[in-house]
Amino acid sequence: MEKRVPLRKCLGCMSSFPKKDLVRVLKTPEGEVIIDLSGKKSGRGAYICKDKACLKKAIKSKRIQSNLEVEIPETIYLELEKELSLANEQ
Ligand SMILES: [Zn+2]
């Protein structure tokens, strides 16, 4: 039987992608915001596909912070940008 691939929605383009094609921003149970590259940590996740335009859109619309109901530190956005640059170089 074929395995179902879990899909998550990118907060930039609002399209659904397999989890592995997205970068996960996580709010931990302690309320800390981190980038979860393993995708396995517990907490509440928001997703961005590996497209810089989507990150920009998500930042501008403040969708990540409203989705996670937490203020997103500037460092997280910078880190995300770095992750996406690396992903796009491959
Ligand atoms: Zn997207």
PDB file of the backbone (N, CA, C, O) and the ligand in Angstrom, with CONECT records:
HET     ZN  A 101       1
ATOM      1  N   MET A   1       0.833  -1.203   0.000  1.00  0.00           N
ATOM      2  CA  MET A   1       0.000   0.000   0.000  1.00  0.00           C
ATOM      3  C   MET A   1       0.873   1.261   0.000  1.00  0.00           C
ATOM      4  O   MET A   1       1.938   1.295   0.616  1.00  0.00           O
ATOM      5  N   GLU A   2       0.419   2.249  -0.673  1.00  0.00           N
ATOM      6  CA  GLU A   2       1.184   3.486  -0.759  1.00  0.00           C
ATOM      7  C   GLU A   2       1.020   4.313   0.511  1.00  0.00           C
ATOM      8  O   GLU A   2      -0.067   4.421   1.078  1.00  0.00           O
ATOM      9  N   LYS A   3       2.136   4.888   0.933  1.00  0.00           N
ATOM     10  CA  LYS A   3       2.075   5.729   2.131  1.00  0.00           C
ATOM     11  C   LYS A   3       1.557   7.108   1.752  1.00  0.00           C
ATOM     12  O   LYS A   3       1.941   7.661   0.722  1.00  0.00           O
ATOM     13  N   ARG A   4       0.711   7.644   2.561  1.00  0.00           N
ATOM     14  CA  ARG A   4       0.242   9.012   2.329  1.00  0.00           C
ATOM     15  C   ARG A   4       1.284  10.002   2.826  1.00  0.00           C
ATOM     16  O   ARG A   4       1.774   9.901   3.951  1.00  0.00           O
ATOM     17  N   VAL A   5       1.611  10.950   1.976  1.00  0.00           N
ATOM     18  CA  VAL A   5       2.579  11.969   2.370  1.00  0.00           C
ATOM     19  C   VAL A   5       1.833  13.089   3.080  1.00  0.00           C
ATOM     20  O   VAL A   5       0.891  13.662   2.532  1.00  0.00           O
ATOM     21  N   PRO A   6       2.262  13.403   4.316  1.00  0.00           N
ATOM     22  CA  PRO A   6       1.565  14.490   5.011  1.00  0.00           C
ATOM     23  C   PRO A   6       1.847  15.842   4.352  1.00  0.00           C
ATOM     24  O   PRO A   6       3.004  16.194   4.121  1.00  0.00           O
ATOM     25  N   LEU A   7       0.818  16.577   4.058  1.00  0.00           N
ATOM     26  CA  LEU A   7       0.970  17.875   3.413  1.00  0.00           C
ATOM     27  C   LEU A   7       0.778  18.996   4.426  1.00  0.00           C
ATOM     28  O   LEU A   7      -0.054  18.914   5.329  1.00  0.00           O
ATOM     29  N   ARG A   8       1.572  20.039   4.247  1.00  0.00           N
ATOM     30  CA  ARG A   8       1.436  21.222   5.087  1.00  0.00           C
ATOM     31  C   ARG A   8       1.359  22.443   4.191  1.00  0.00           C
ATOM     32  O   ARG A   8       1.867  22.446   3.069  1.00  0.00           O
ATOM     33  N   LYS A   9       0.720  23.468   4.700  1.00  0.00           N
ATOM     34  CA  LYS A   9       0.518  24.663   3.896  1.00  0.00           C
ATOM     35  C   LYS A   9       1.620  25.694   4.112  1.00  0.00           C
ATOM     36  O   LYS A   9       1.977  26.019   5.244  1.00  0.00           O
ATOM     37  N   CYS A  10       2.151  26.202   2.998  1.00  0.00           N
ATOM     38  CA  CYS A  10       3.140  27.279   3.061  1.00  0.00           C
ATOM     39  C   CYS A  10       2.401  28.580   3.366  1.00  0.00           C
ATOM     40  O   CYS A  10       1.377  28.876   2.751  1.00  0.00           O
ATOM     41  N   LEU A  11       2.925  29.357   4.318  1.00  0.00           N
ATOM     42  CA  LEU A  11       2.240  30.598   4.704  1.00  0.00           C
ATOM     43  C   LEU A  11       2.550  31.750   3.749  1.00  0.00           C
ATOM     44  O   LEU A  11       2.059  32.864   3.931  1.00  0.00           O
ATOM     45  N   GLY A  12       3.362  31.479   2.737  1.00  0.00           N
ATOM     46  CA  GLY A  12       3.614  32.503   1.723  1.00  0.00           C
ATOM     47  C   GLY A  12       2.634  32.359   0.572  1.00  0.00           C
ATOM     48  O   GLY A  12       1.841  33.263   0.308  1.00  0.00           O
ATOM     49  N   CYS A  13       2.689  31.215  -0.119  1.00  0.00           N
ATOM     50  CA  CYS A  13       1.840  31.020  -1.297  1.00  0.00           C
ATOM     51  C   CYS A  13       0.534  30.293  -0.967  1.00  0.00           C
ATOM     52  O   CYS A  13      -0.335  30.153  -1.828  1.00  0.00           O
ATOM     53  N   MET A  14       0.396  29.828   0.287  1.00  0.00           N
ATOM     54  CA  MET A  14      -0.800  29.131   0.748  1.00  0.00           C
ATOM     55  C   MET A  14      -1.096  27.855  -0.045  1.00  0.00           C
ATOM     56  O   MET A  14      -2.242  27.411  -0.121  1.00  0.00           O
ATOM     57  N   SER A  15      -0.045  27.272  -0.635  1.00  0.00           N
ATOM     58  CA  SER A  15      -0.211  25.979  -1.296  1.00  0.00           C
ATOM     59  C   SER A  15       0.290  24.884  -0.363  1.00  0.00           C
ATOM     60  O   SER A  15       1.073  25.151   0.549  1.00  0.00           O
ATOM     61  N   SER A  16      -0.153  23.670  -0.588  1.00  0.00           N
ATOM     62  CA  SER A  16       0.268  22.561   0.260  1.00  0.00           C
ATOM     63  C   SER A  16       1.428  21.805  -0.373  1.00  0.00           C
ATOM     64  O   SER A  16       1.467  21.589  -1.584  1.00  0.00           O
ATOM     65  N   PHE A  17       2.371  21.409   0.473  1.00  0.00           N
ATOM     66  CA  PHE A  17       3.553  20.675   0.023  1.00  0.00           C
ATOM     67  C   PHE A  17       3.841  19.557   1.016  1.00  0.00           C
ATOM     68  O   PHE A  17       3.399  19.608   2.164  1.00  0.00           O
ATOM     69  N   PRO A  18       4.597  18.529   0.564  1.00  0.00           N
ATOM     70  CA  PRO A  18       5.058  17.526   1.536  1.00  0.00           C
ATOM     71  C   PRO A  18       5.934  18.206   2.576  1.00  0.00           C
ATOM     72  O   PRO A  18       6.675  19.135   2.255  1.00  0.00           O
ATOM     73  N   LYS A  19       5.852  17.749   3.814  1.00  0.00           N
ATOM     74  CA  LYS A  19       6.585  18.392   4.917  1.00  0.00           C
ATOM     75  C   LYS A  19       8.070  18.575   4.638  1.00  0.00           C
ATOM     76  O   LYS A  19       8.674  19.566   5.048  1.00  0.00           O
ATOM     77  N   LYS A  20       8.655  17.600   3.928  1.00  0.00           N
ATOM     78  CA  LYS A  20      10.108  17.674   3.717  1.00  0.00           C
ATOM     79  C   LYS A  20      10.495  18.813   2.768  1.00  0.00           C
ATOM     80  O   LYS A  20      11.661  19.208   2.726  1.00  0.00           O
ATOM     81  N   ASP A  21       9.553  19.333   2.025  1.00  0.00           N
ATOM     82  CA  ASP A  21       9.855  20.434   1.118  1.00  0.00           C
ATOM     83  C   ASP A  21       9.627  21.801   1.756  1.00  0.00           C
ATOM     84  O   ASP A  21       9.716  22.833   1.090  1.00  0.00           O
ATOM     85  N   LEU A  22       9.334  21.796   3.041  1.00  0.00           N
ATOM     86  CA  LEU A  22       9.046  23.048   3.734  1.00  0.00           C
ATOM     87  C   LEU A  22      10.027  23.261   4.877  1.00  0.00           C
ATOM     88  O   LEU A  22      10.628  22.314   5.384  1.00  0.00           O
ATOM     89  N   VAL A  23      10.178  24.509   5.271  1.00  0.00           N
ATOM     90  CA  VAL A  23      10.958  24.808   6.468  1.00  0.00           C
ATOM     91  C   VAL A  23       9.963  25.042   7.597  1.00  0.00           C
ATOM     92  O   VAL A  23       8.978  25.763   7.435  1.00  0.00           O
ATOM     93  N   ARG A  24      10.231  24.431   8.729  1.00  0.00           N
ATOM     94  CA  ARG A  24       9.294  24.506   9.851  1.00  0.00           C
ATOM     95  C   ARG A  24       9.754  25.519  10.892  1.00  0.00           C
ATOM     96  O   ARG A  24      10.878  25.462  11.390  1.00  0.00           O
ATOM     97  N   VAL A  25       8.863  26.438  11.204  1.00  0.00           N
ATOM     98  CA  VAL A  25       9.113  27.370  12.306  1.00  0.00           C
ATOM     99  C   VAL A  25       8.259  26.868  13.455  1.00  0.00           C
ATOM    100  O   VAL A  25       7.060  26.628  13.306  1.00  0.00           O
ATOM    101  N   LEU A  26       8.895  26.716  14.589  1.00  0.00           N
ATOM    102  CA  LEU A  26       8.213  26.064  15.696  1.00  0.00           C
ATOM    103  C   LEU A  26       8.117  26.937  16.929  1.00  0.00           C
ATOM    104  O   LEU A  26       9.072  27.609  17.318  1.00  0.00           O
ATOM    105  N   LYS A  27       6.934  26.911  17.538  1.00  0.00           N
ATOM    106  CA  LYS A  27       6.794  27.509  18.864  1.00  0.00           C
ATOM    107  C   LYS A  27       6.821  26.367  19.863  1.00  0.00           C
ATOM    108  O   LYS A  27       5.944  25.503  19.859  1.00  0.00           O
ATOM    109  N   THR A  28       7.828  26.370  20.713  1.00  0.00           N
ATOM    110  CA  THR A  28       7.962  25.290  21.694  1.00  0.00           C
ATOM    111  C   THR A  28       6.903  25.451  22.780  1.00  0.00           C
ATOM    112  O   THR A  28       6.309  26.520  22.919  1.00  0.00           O
ATOM    113  N   PRO A  29       6.665  24.388  23.551  1.00  0.00           N
ATOM    114  CA  PRO A  29       5.700  24.505  24.656  1.00  0.00           C
ATOM    115  C   PRO A  29       6.078  25.616  25.634  1.00  0.00           C
ATOM    116  O   PRO A  29       5.227  26.111  26.373  1.00  0.00           O
ATOM    117  N   GLU A  30       7.359  26.010  25.639  1.00  0.00           N
ATOM    118  CA  GLU A  30       7.804  27.105  26.524  1.00  0.00           C
ATOM    119  C   GLU A  30       7.560  28.471  25.885  1.00  0.00           C
ATOM    120  O   GLU A  30       7.813  29.500  26.511  1.00  0.00           O
ATOM    121  N   GLY A  31       7.073  28.489  24.648  1.00  0.00           N
ATOM    122  CA  GLY A  31       6.793  29.760  23.996  1.00  0.00           C
ATOM    123  C   GLY A  31       7.976  30.343  23.250  1.00  0.00           C
ATOM    124  O   GLY A  31       7.945  31.501  22.834  1.00  0.00           O
ATOM    125  N   GLU A  32       9.024  29.541  23.080  1.00  0.00           N
ATOM    126  CA  GLU A  32      10.206  29.991  22.353  1.00  0.00           C
ATOM    127  C   GLU A  32      10.018  29.701  20.863  1.00  0.00           C
ATOM    128  O   GLU A  32       9.431  28.684  20.495  1.00  0.00           O
ATOM    129  N   VAL A  33      10.520  30.600  20.006  1.00  0.00           N
ATOM    130  CA  VAL A  33      10.404  30.379  18.566  1.00  0.00           C
ATOM    131  C   VAL A  33      11.736  29.883  18.021  1.00  0.00           C
ATOM    132  O   VAL A  33      12.770  30.522  18.216  1.00  0.00           O
ATOM    133  N   ILE A  34      11.709  28.760  17.347  1.00  0.00           N
ATOM    134  CA  ILE A  34      12.936  28.204  16.770  1.00  0.00           C
ATOM    135  C   ILE A  34      12.653  27.703  15.355  1.00  0.00           C
ATOM    136  O   ILE A  34      11.500  27.546  14.955  1.00  0.00           O
ATOM    137  N   ILE A  35      13.732  27.453  14.605  1.00  0.00           N
ATOM    138  CA  ILE A  35      13.568  26.809  13.309  1.00  0.00           C
ATOM    139  C   ILE A  35      13.880  25.339  13.509  1.00  0.00           C
ATOM    140  O   ILE A  35      14.979  24.979  13.930  1.00  0.00           O
ATOM    141  N   ASP A  36      12.923  24.506  13.210  1.00  0.00           N
ATOM    142  CA  ASP A  36      13.056  23.081  13.458  1.00  0.00           C
ATOM    143  C   ASP A  36      13.376  22.355  12.159  1.00  0.00           C
ATOM    144  O   ASP A  36      12.479  21.986  11.401  1.00  0.00           O
ATOM    145  N   LEU A  37      14.668  22.157  11.916  1.00  0.00           N
ATOM    146  CA  LEU A  37      15.068  21.520  10.658  1.00  0.00           C
ATOM    147  C   LEU A  37      14.791  20.022  10.660  1.00  0.00           C
ATOM    148  O   LEU A  37      14.649  19.419   9.596  1.00  0.00           O
ATOM    149  N   SER A  38      14.714  19.418  11.830  1.00  0.00           N
ATOM    150  CA  SER A  38      14.425  17.985  11.889  1.00  0.00           C
ATOM    151  C   SER A  38      12.938  17.728  11.643  1.00  0.00           C
ATOM    152  O   SER A  38      12.551  16.647  11.199  1.00  0.00           O
ATOM    153  N   GLY A  39      12.106  18.738  11.937  1.00  0.00           N
ATOM    154  CA  GLY A  39      10.659  18.583  11.772  1.00  0.00           C
ATOM    155  C   GLY A  39      10.044  17.652  12.797  1.00  0.00           C
ATOM    156  O   GLY A  39       8.891  17.242  12.658  1.00  0.00           O
ATOM    157  N   LYS A  40      10.801  17.318  13.820  1.00  0.00           N
ATOM    158  CA  LYS A  40      10.335  16.291  14.756  1.00  0.00           C
ATOM    159  C   LYS A  40      10.090  16.814  16.166  1.00  0.00           C
ATOM    160  O   LYS A  40       9.590  16.091  17.028  1.00  0.00           O
ATOM    161  N   LYS A  41      10.445  18.072  16.392  1.00  0.00           N
ATOM    162  CA  LYS A  41      10.260  18.589  17.741  1.00  0.00           C
ATOM    163  C   LYS A  41       8.787  18.858  18.010  1.00  0.00           C
ATOM    164  O   LYS A  41       8.003  19.125  17.100  1.00  0.00           O
ATOM    165  N   SER A  42       8.438  18.780  19.289  1.00  0.00           N
ATOM    166  CA  SER A  42       7.037  19.009  19.616  1.00  0.00           C
ATOM    167  C   SER A  42       6.782  20.493  19.829  1.00  0.00           C
ATOM    168  O   SER A  42       7.656  21.246  20.256  1.00  0.00           O
ATOM    169  N   GLY A  43       5.576  20.875  19.523  1.00  0.00           N
ATOM    170  CA  GLY A  43       5.204  22.276  19.616  1.00  0.00           C
ATOM    171  C   GLY A  43       4.313  22.608  18.439  1.00  0.00           C
ATOM    172  O   GLY A  43       3.877  21.726  17.699  1.00  0.00           O
ATOM    173  N   ARG A  44       4.047  23.904  18.277  1.00  0.00           N
ATOM    174  CA  ARG A  44       3.166  24.316  17.212  1.00  0.00           C
ATOM    175  C   ARG A  44       3.996  24.811  16.026  1.00  0.00           C
ATOM    176  O   ARG A  44       4.862  25.671  16.186  1.00  0.00           O
ATOM    177  N   GLY A  45       3.733  24.270  14.849  1.00  0.00           N
ATOM    178  CA  GLY A  45       4.562  24.579  13.694  1.00  0.00           C
ATOM    179  C   GLY A  45       3.884  25.445  12.652  1.00  0.00           C
ATOM    180  O   GLY A  45       2.674  25.362  12.443  1.00  0.00           O
ATOM    181  N   ALA A  46       4.683  26.276  12.002  1.00  0.00           N
ATOM    182  CA  ALA A  46       4.242  27.022  10.828  1.00  0.00           C
ATOM    183  C   ALA A  46       5.235  26.687   9.719  1.00  0.00           C
ATOM    184  O   ALA A  46       6.406  26.423   9.991  1.00  0.00           O
ATOM    185  N   TYR A  47       4.774  26.697   8.487  1.00  0.00           N
ATOM    186  CA  TYR A  47       5.621  26.214   7.400  1.00  0.00           C
ATOM    187  C   TYR A  47       5.777  27.236   6.282  1.00  0.00           C
ATOM    188  O   TYR A  47       4.865  27.999   5.963  1.00  0.00           O
ATOM    189  N   ILE A  48       6.986  27.217   5.697  1.00  0.00           N
ATOM    190  CA  ILE A  48       7.288  28.066   4.553  1.00  0.00           C
ATOM    191  C   ILE A  48       7.958  27.182   3.512  1.00  0.00           C
ATOM    192  O   ILE A  48       8.858  26.413   3.852  1.00  0.00           O
ATOM    193  N   CYS A  49       7.541  27.272   2.245  1.00  0.00           N
ATOM    194  CA  CYS A  49       8.242  26.484   1.235  1.00  0.00           C
ATOM    195  C   CYS A  49       9.564  27.173   0.911  1.00  0.00           C
ATOM    196  O   CYS A  49       9.786  28.331   1.266  1.00  0.00           O
ATOM    197  N   LYS A  50      10.426  26.439   0.235  1.00  0.00           N
ATOM    198  CA  LYS A  50      11.796  26.943   0.075  1.00  0.00           C
ATOM    199  C   LYS A  50      11.915  27.960  -1.050  1.00  0.00           C
ATOM    200  O   LYS A  50      12.740  27.828  -1.954  1.00  0.00           O
ATOM    201  N   ASP A  51      11.077  28.968  -0.966  1.00  0.00           N
ATOM    202  CA  ASP A  51      11.056  30.019  -1.964  1.00  0.00           C
ATOM    203  C   ASP A  51      11.141  31.353  -1.221  1.00  0.00           C
ATOM    204  O   ASP A  51      10.307  31.658  -0.368  1.00  0.00           O
ATOM    205  N   LYS A  52      12.156  32.132  -1.557  1.00  0.00           N
ATOM    206  CA  LYS A  52      12.357  33.390  -0.837  1.00  0.00           C
ATOM    207  C   LYS A  52      11.188  34.348  -0.971  1.00  0.00           C
ATOM    208  O   LYS A  52      10.898  35.114  -0.052  1.00  0.00           O
ATOM    209  N   ALA A  53      10.514  34.307  -2.115  1.00  0.00           N
ATOM    210  CA  ALA A  53       9.361  35.179  -2.317  1.00  0.00           C
ATOM    211  C   ALA A  53       8.268  34.857  -1.297  1.00  0.00           C
ATOM    212  O   ALA A  53       7.558  35.745  -0.825  1.00  0.00           O
ATOM    213  N   CYS A  54       8.150  33.580  -0.970  1.00  0.00           N
ATOM    214  CA  CYS A  54       7.152  33.154   0.015  1.00  0.00           C
ATOM    215  C   CYS A  54       7.516  33.652   1.405  1.00  0.00           C
ATOM    216  O   CYS A  54       6.653  34.084   2.169  1.00  0.00           O
ATOM    217  N   LEU A  55       8.796  33.588   1.720  1.00  0.00           N
ATOM    218  CA  LEU A  55       9.236  34.086   3.020  1.00  0.00           C
ATOM    219  C   LEU A  55       8.912  35.578   3.140  1.00  0.00           C
ATOM    220  O   LEU A  55       8.397  36.039   4.158  1.00  0.00           O
ATOM    221  N   LYS A  56       9.224  36.307   2.089  1.00  0.00           N
ATOM    222  CA  LYS A  56       8.934  37.747   2.098  1.00  0.00           C
ATOM    223  C   LYS A  56       7.453  38.012   2.296  1.00  0.00           C
ATOM    224  O   LYS A  56       7.058  38.873   3.082  1.00  0.00           O
ATOM    225  N   LYS A  57       6.637  37.253   1.566  1.00  0.00           N
ATOM    226  CA  LYS A  57       5.187  37.416   1.688  1.00  0.00           C
ATOM    227  C   LYS A  57       4.723  37.107   3.100  1.00  0.00           C
ATOM    228  O   LYS A  57       3.903  37.823   3.675  1.00  0.00           O
ATOM    229  N   ALA A  58       5.267  36.025   3.647  1.00  0.00           N
ATOM    230  CA  ALA A  58       4.864  35.612   4.995  1.00  0.00           C
ATOM    231  C   ALA A  58       5.283  36.648   6.038  1.00  0.00           C
ATOM    232  O   ALA A  58       4.571  36.890   7.013  1.00  0.00           O
ATOM    233  N   ILE A  59       6.454  37.256   5.815  1.00  0.00           N
ATOM    234  CA  ILE A  59       6.907  38.291   6.752  1.00  0.00           C
ATOM    235  C   ILE A  59       5.997  39.509   6.661  1.00  0.00           C
ATOM    236  O   ILE A  59       5.552  40.050   7.673  1.00  0.00           O
ATOM    237  N   LYS A  60       5.733  39.926   5.434  1.00  0.00           N
ATOM    238  CA  LYS A  60       4.939  41.126   5.213  1.00  0.00           C
ATOM    239  C   LYS A  60       3.505  40.975   5.737  1.00  0.00           C
ATOM    240  O   LYS A  60       2.942  41.898   6.325  1.00  0.00           O
ATOM    241  N   SER A  61       2.947  39.822   5.517  1.00  0.00           N
ATOM    242  CA  SER A  61       1.557  39.596   5.943  1.00  0.00           C
ATOM    243  C   SER A  61       1.476  39.231   7.423  1.00  0.00           C
ATOM    244  O   SER A  61       0.389  39.137   7.994  1.00  0.00           O
ATOM    245  N   LYS A  62       2.662  39.024   8.045  1.00  0.00           N
ATOM    246  CA  LYS A  62       2.732  38.614   9.463  1.00  0.00           C
ATOM    247  C   LYS A  62       1.972  37.307   9.715  1.00  0.00           C
ATOM    248  O   LYS A  62       1.433  37.084  10.799  1.00  0.00           O
ATOM    249  N   ARG A  63       1.943  36.451   8.690  1.00  0.00           N
ATOM    250  CA  ARG A  63       1.175  35.215   8.841  1.00  0.00           C
ATOM    251  C   ARG A  63       1.817  34.250   9.823  1.00  0.00           C
ATOM    252  O   ARG A  63       1.124  33.504  10.514  1.00  0.00           O
ATOM    253  N   ILE A  64       3.155  34.266   9.885  1.00  0.00           N
ATOM    254  CA  ILE A  64       3.804  33.314  10.796  1.00  0.00           C
ATOM    255  C   ILE A  64       3.440  33.658  12.232  1.00  0.00           C
ATOM    256  O   ILE A  64       3.054  32.791  13.017  1.00  0.00           O
ATOM    257  N   GLN A  65       3.570  34.943  12.562  1.00  0.00           N
ATOM    258  CA  GLN A  65       3.276  35.291  13.954  1.00  0.00           C
ATOM    259  C   GLN A  65       1.801  35.159  14.314  1.00  0.00           C
ATOM    260  O   GLN A  65       1.466  34.811  15.446  1.00  0.00           O
ATOM    261  N   SER A  66       0.919  35.435  13.353  1.00  0.00           N
ATOM    262  CA  SER A  66      -0.492  35.250  13.716  1.00  0.00           C
ATOM    263  C   SER A  66      -0.834  33.766  13.780  1.00  0.00           C
ATOM    264  O   SER A  66      -1.686  33.347  14.564  1.00  0.00           O
ATOM    265  N   ASN A  67      -0.157  32.974  12.941  1.00  0.00           N
ATOM    266  CA  ASN A  67      -0.400  31.532  12.977  1.00  0.00           C
ATOM    267  C   ASN A  67       0.077  30.922  14.293  1.00  0.00           C
ATOM    268  O   ASN A  67      -0.602  30.076  14.875  1.00  0.00           O
ATOM    269  N   LEU A  68       1.249  31.355  14.756  1.00  0.00           N
ATOM    270  CA  LEU A  68       1.814  30.782  15.983  1.00  0.00           C
ATOM    271  C   LEU A  68       1.386  31.562  17.222  1.00  0.00           C
ATOM    272  O   LEU A  68       1.649  31.145  18.350  1.00  0.00           O
ATOM    273  N   GLU A  69       0.727  32.696  17.003  1.00  0.00           N
ATOM    274  CA  GLU A  69       0.277  33.550  18.099  1.00  0.00           C
ATOM    275  C   GLU A  69       1.431  33.937  19.008  1.00  0.00           C
ATOM    276  O   GLU A  69       1.344  33.861  20.234  1.00  0.00           O
ATOM    277  N   VAL A  70       2.517  34.355  18.362  1.00  0.00           N
ATOM    278  CA  VAL A  70       3.697  34.780  19.118  1.00  0.00           C
ATOM    279  C   VAL A  70       4.466  35.778  18.266  1.00  0.00           C
ATOM    280  O   VAL A  70       4.389  35.745  17.038  1.00  0.00           O
ATOM    281  N   GLU A  71       5.196  36.651  18.910  1.00  0.00           N
ATOM    282  CA  GLU A  71       6.055  37.611  18.224  1.00  0.00           C
ATOM    283  C   GLU A  71       7.258  36.853  17.648  1.00  0.00           C
ATOM    284  O   GLU A  71       7.898  36.080  18.361  1.00  0.00           O
ATOM    285  N   ILE A  72       7.568  37.069  16.369  1.00  0.00           N
ATOM    286  CA  ILE A  72       8.713  36.374  15.760  1.00  0.00           C
ATOM    287  C   ILE A  72       9.942  37.286  15.812  1.00  0.00           C
ATOM    288  O   ILE A  72       9.928  38.375  15.237  1.00  0.00           O
ATOM    289  N   PRO A  73      11.006  36.849  16.497  1.00  0.00           N
ATOM    290  CA  PRO A  73      12.211  37.676  16.559  1.00  0.00           C
ATOM    291  C   PRO A  73      12.836  37.838  15.166  1.00  0.00           C
ATOM    292  O   PRO A  73      12.789  36.937  14.329  1.00  0.00           O
ATOM    293  N   GLU A  74      13.416  39.011  14.955  1.00  0.00           N
ATOM    294  CA  GLU A  74      14.080  39.306  13.676  1.00  0.00           C
ATOM    295  C   GLU A  74      15.118  38.230  13.320  1.00  0.00           C
ATOM    296  O   GLU A  74      15.290  37.883  12.151  1.00  0.00           O
ATOM    297  N   THR A  75      15.803  37.712  14.340  1.00  0.00           N
ATOM    298  CA  THR A  75      16.844  36.704  14.099  1.00  0.00           C
ATOM    299  C   THR A  75      16.269  35.451  13.426  1.00  0.00           C
ATOM    300  O   THR A  75      16.948  34.794  12.637  1.00  0.00           O
ATOM    301  N   ILE A  76      15.031  35.133  13.744  1.00  0.00           N
ATOM    302  CA  ILE A  76      14.396  33.954  13.137  1.00  0.00           C
ATOM    303  C   ILE A  76      14.206  34.184  11.636  1.00  0.00           C
ATOM    304  O   ILE A  76      14.451  33.289  10.828  1.00  0.00           O
ATOM    305  N   TYR A  77      13.771  35.382  11.276  1.00  0.00           N
ATOM    306  CA  TYR A  77      13.602  35.689   9.855  1.00  0.00           C
ATOM    307  C   TYR A  77      14.936  35.634   9.116  1.00  0.00           C
ATOM    308  O   TYR A  77      15.020  35.137   7.993  1.00  0.00           O
ATOM    309  N   LEU A  78      15.980  36.155   9.769  1.00  0.00           N
ATOM    310  CA  LEU A  78      17.303  36.121   9.152  1.00  0.00           C
ATOM    311  C   LEU A  78      17.781  34.683   8.963  1.00  0.00           C
ATOM    312  O   LEU A  78      18.358  34.322   7.938  1.00  0.00           O
ATOM    313  N   GLU A  79      17.521  33.887   9.983  1.00  0.00           N
ATOM    314  CA  GLU A  79      17.918  32.479   9.922  1.00  0.00           C
ATOM    315  C   GLU A  79      17.157  31.742   8.819  1.00  0.00           C
ATOM    316  O   GLU A  79      17.716  30.911   8.103  1.00  0.00           O
ATOM    317  N   LEU A  80      15.876  32.065   8.703  1.00  0.00           N
ATOM    318  CA  LEU A  80      15.053  31.462   7.657  1.00  0.00           C
ATOM    319  C   LEU A  80      15.598  31.815   6.279  1.00  0.00           C
ATOM    320  O   LEU A  80      15.693  30.972   5.387  1.00  0.00           O
ATOM    321  N   GLU A  81      15.951  33.085   6.135  1.00  0.00           N
ATOM    322  CA  GLU A  81      16.478  33.544   4.868  1.00  0.00           C
ATOM    323  C   GLU A  81      17.745  32.771   4.501  1.00  0.00           C
ATOM    324  O   GLU A  81      17.961  32.405   3.345  1.00  0.00           O
ATOM    325  N   LYS A  82      18.575  32.534   5.523  1.00  0.00           N
ATOM    326  CA  LYS A  82      19.815  31.788   5.315  1.00  0.00           C
ATOM    327  C   LYS A  82      19.507  30.346   4.890  1.00  0.00           C
ATOM    328  O   LYS A  82      20.131  29.810   3.974  1.00  0.00           O
ATOM    329  N   GLU A  83      18.545  29.738   5.563  1.00  0.00           N
ATOM    330  CA  GLU A  83      18.153  28.377   5.230  1.00  0.00           C
ATOM    331  C   GLU A  83      17.683  28.267   3.781  1.00  0.00           C
ATOM    332  O   GLU A  83      18.042  27.335   3.062  1.00  0.00           O
ATOM    333  N   LEU A  84      16.878  29.234   3.376  1.00  0.00           N
ATOM    334  CA  LEU A  84      16.330  29.205   2.024  1.00  0.00           C
ATOM    335  C   LEU A  84      17.431  29.422   0.981  1.00  0.00           C
ATOM    336  O   LEU A  84      17.393  28.836  -0.101  1.00  0.00           O
ATOM    337  N   SER A  85      18.406  30.262   1.313  1.00  0.00           N
ATOM    338  CA  SER A  85      19.522  30.464   0.389  1.00  0.00           C
ATOM    339  C   SER A  85      20.282  29.169   0.189  1.00  0.00           C
ATOM    340  O   SER A  85      20.648  28.814  -0.931  1.00  0.00           O
ATOM    341  N   LEU A  86      20.518  28.459   1.300  1.00  0.00           N
ATOM    342  CA  LEU A  86      21.228  27.193   1.212  1.00  0.00           C
ATOM    343  C   LEU A  86      20.440  26.188   0.388  1.00  0.00           C
ATOM    344  O   LEU A  86      20.996  25.476  -0.448  1.00  0.00           O
ATOM    345  N   ALA A  87      19.132  26.141   0.637  1.00  0.00           N
ATOM    346  CA  ALA A  87      18.280  25.177  -0.068  1.00  0.00           C
ATOM    347  C   ALA A  87      18.265  25.451  -1.556  1.00  0.00           C
ATOM    348  O   ALA A  87      18.204  24.527  -2.367  1.00  0.00           O
ATOM    349  N   ASN A  88      18.321  26.729  -1.915  1.00  0.00           N
ATOM    350  CA  ASN A  88      18.224  27.073  -3.325  1.00  0.00           C
ATOM    351  C   ASN A  88      19.537  26.912  -4.074  1.00  0.00           C
ATOM    352  O   ASN A  88      19.569  26.920  -5.304  1.00  0.00           O
ATOM    353  N   GLU A  89      20.638  26.764  -3.307  1.00  0.00           N
ATOM    354  CA  GLU A  89      21.930  26.583  -3.965  1.00  0.00           C
ATOM    355  C   GLU A  89      22.117  25.166  -4.479  1.00  0.00           C
ATOM    356  O   GLU A  89      22.951  24.926  -5.352  1.00  0.00           O
ATOM    357  N   GLN A  90      21.355  24.237  -3.951  1.00  0.00           N
ATOM    358  CA  GLN A  90      21.553  22.829  -4.308  1.00  0.00           C
ATOM    359  C   GLN A  90      21.096  22.522  -5.731  1.00  0.00           C
ATOM    360  O   GLN A  90      21.198  21.380  -6.179  1.00  0.00           O
TER     361      GLN A  90
HETATM  362 ZN    ZN A 101       5.242  29.000  -0.758  1.00  0.00          ZN2+
END
